[in-house]
């Protein structure tokens, strides 16, 4: 489905894709625990992507999920998205930037798993005891239980309690916890776990998710709004199948917008992204 763009953004001269200047400075205190040392402030989502002309980024609370995503570390401009096995993603045309976070060595960190990974990393940076996700069966799998020696096993269609060696709640332990989570959670469980929100109220950290087999999930990593027209624009990030680098999506249908996507109007029933079309009612939010 193709949409007409607001007059504000009909030319590349009016809508910037990559920030020509240094961009917003990363606030102190944001932790991206997989990094051995913080990357440069110039290699963040907010620094890389200027908002469309005349727009402003939506306010986000200090230390919030939305702020954490806004300053997500990126690989250098021009980095190609790769699969878990090192091969190149087929559609490099949809990749505007690659997040500076590993994809793992197994075909696990796919679309919903990428959302789970980033949410887990954010929660871990604040309080590891609050990290938990529901599996497709409905089982509530807590990181705190996992490191205490409590896990699960799947016998046919049933999730049963199991034990494992207890360990400290380190970042390495989080990686071990995420492997079975990726294996037994997905778009169905994520769609059920999150609460629906109206599309016009979208915020950084919301998720476009179609629960199914197949299904897909795309994370809203930033939102901007024009103060006069109130048109909203979103930056989107995803993984895909097979498991691949988390990447910011390029707006291939509206190249003048670069990586920004105009929110569909009230009469439109769908939200097109480069590799999936969502219904406008498929916007969900973490509590």
N, C-alpha and C positions, 0 to 999 in steps of 0.2 A: 504494500500500500504506500503510495507516494503522497506527501503532504505539501501544500503551498506554504512557503516560508513568509514570516513577517517581513515587511519592507525594510525593516531595520537591518536585516541580514541577507540581502540579496547579492552582495558583492564581497569578495574576499578582502577588499580594501576596508570594509566596515567591520568585519568580524575576524578578530585575530585568533589564530590557531595556537601558535607557540608564543610564549611571552618574550617580547624583545628585551625586556629589562630583567633585573634580578628577581622580581616578584616578591610576594609576601615572605617575611622571614619566619622560619619555623619557631614556634613558641618553645620556651624552655620546659623541660619536664616530660616531653613526649618520649616514650620508650618503644623501640622496635627491637625486641629482645633477640631476634635471630641474627642481628648485626653484631659483629665483634667490636666494631667501633662505628659511631654515627657517621653517616655520609654527609657530603656538603649540602648546605641549605639550598643551593642552586639545583640540586637533583631531587626535587620533591614535586608532587603533583601540582601544588599551588604555584610553585615557582615556574614550572614548565608551561602551564596552560593559563593564559590570560582569559578573563571573562569576555563574552561578546560585547561589542561596543555599547557603552551607556549602561551596562549591567553592573550589579553588585553581587558579591557572594552573600548567601544567606548567613545571618549570624549563627554561630554555634557556641555552645558553652565551653569554657576552658576545661580541658581534660576529657571532653566527651568523645564518644565513638565517632561522631561526625568530624570533630577537629582532628582526631587521630588519622582518619582516612584522608583528610584534606592535605596532610603533609606526608602521605605515604612515600617512602623512598622509591626512586626510579633508577633504572639503568640508564647509561648515557643515551642521548638522542640517537636514533638510528639503529639501536639494538633490535635484532630480529627475535620474534617469539619462537621458542623451541619446545619440542615435546619432551616428555620424561626420559626418552631414550637418546636424546641429543639431536634428533632429526628436526627439520624445520616445519613449523605450522604451514599447512597448505595455503591459507589465505593471509598472506602478509599485508594485503591491501586494507584489512580491517584493523590493523594494529597501529595505534597512535603512539604508544609508549609501552615499555615492559617494566613491571614492578620489580624492584630489587629484593626478591624473595625466592627461595628455592622451590622447585616443583616436586622434588623427590625422585627416587629411582624406580618407582613402580607406577603403573597406570591407575592411580588412585585419586590424585588431586584434580578432579574434573570440575564441572561447573558449580554444583552445590557445595562440593568439598572446598573450593576456593573461598566461598563465602564463610564456611565454617572455619577454615584456617585463619582467615583474617580476624574474624570475631573472637576466636580462641586466643589469638596473639594479643588482641586488645585487652580482653578480660584478664589474661595472665599478667599483663603489665600493671594491672590495678589490684586484682585479688585472685590468685590462682584457685582459691576455694569456691569461686563462683562460676568456674568453667564447667559447663555441662551441655549436652545435646541429646535430643531424643532420637532413637533409632527408628527405622521404618516400622518396626513392630510396636513402637510406643515406649519401649524401655528407656528410662531416663539414666543416661550414662554420665557419671560425675568424675571429673579428674581427681578430686579429693579421695574418692573411693578407690580409683585405679592405683594411686600411689600408696594407699593404705593396704593394698594387696587384694582388692576386690575387683574382679572383672567379670566377663561373661563368656559363654560359649554358645554356639548355635547348633542345635540338634534338630535336623529337618527344618520345621518352621518355628521352632520354639527357642526362645532365649533363656538360658539357664545360668544360674550363678556359677562362678568359677573363681579360683584363687590364683595368685601370682606373687612373686617376691615383692615385698614392700620396698619403697625407695623414697628418697627426698623429692619434693615437688620442684624439680629443676626444669629448665627449658628443654633439655634433652628428654626428660620424662614426658613432657608435653608432646613432643614428637612421637614418642611411642604410644601415647594415648590416642593420638589422632589417627594412626593407621587403622585400627579396628573401627573407629568412628567413621572414617571415610568409606570403609568397606560395607557398613551396615546402615548408614544414614544416606540421604539423598534428597532429590527435589520433593518427593512425597512427604518425607518427614519434616523437611524445612518449611514447606508450605503450611503444614498443620501447626508447626511450632510458633510461627510468627503470626501477628495479628494484622488484619487488613486495614489499610488506610486509603482515603480517597486520593486519587492521582494528583489533583491540584495541591494537596498538602504535602507532597513529597519532600523529604529532607535527606541530607547526606547520611548514609548508613542504611537507608531503606533498600529493599530487595525486590526486583522484578522476578517473580518465580512462577513457573508453570509446573505443578507437581504431576509427574507421570512417567511413563516408560515408552517413548522417550519424554523427557521434560527438559527444562533449562532454567538457569538462574543467573541473573546479572545484577551486580552490586552498584548502587548509586553512590559514587565516591565524592561527588560535590554537586552543589546546586547554586545557580545564579539567577537573578531576577532583574528585569528592567523596571525601574521605579515608576515609570509613567504608564507603560502598556501592561505591566504586571505579567508579561510573558516570562515563563520560567524555562531555564535550560539546565540540562544535567550532563555530568561526566559519568561514564559507565565503565566498569571493569568486569572482566570475566576470565574464567578458564573454559575449556571446551573438551571435546572428546577427540582423540585420546588425551590424557592428562598433559597439560602444557603450561608454560609460564602464564601467570596472571598478567593480563594486559589491559590497558586502557583502549577502548574502542574508538576507531575513526568513523566519522559520519560519512560513509561513502555515498549516500543519497543526497547529501547537501554539503559538498566539499568546502563551501565558503565558511561553514561553521567549524571546520577542523574536527575537533574531538567533542564538541558540544552538540547535544540533541535538543531540539525544541520540544517542549511538552505538547502532546496532542491537544487540540481544542475539545471543547465540551461535547461536540457532536461526533467526534471520532471514537470509534469503539476499540481501536487497536493502537499499539505502540510498537513501531517497527524498530528493531535493532539489526545490525548487519547479519547476524546468523540465527535470529529467532524473532518471531512476531508474538508479542504478548497481548492479552486482553487488558483493557484499561483498569479492570478490577483485580489485576494480579500484582498489585503493589502491597508489600508486607513490611512489617517493622518488628525488630527485636524489642522486647519489653525492657 
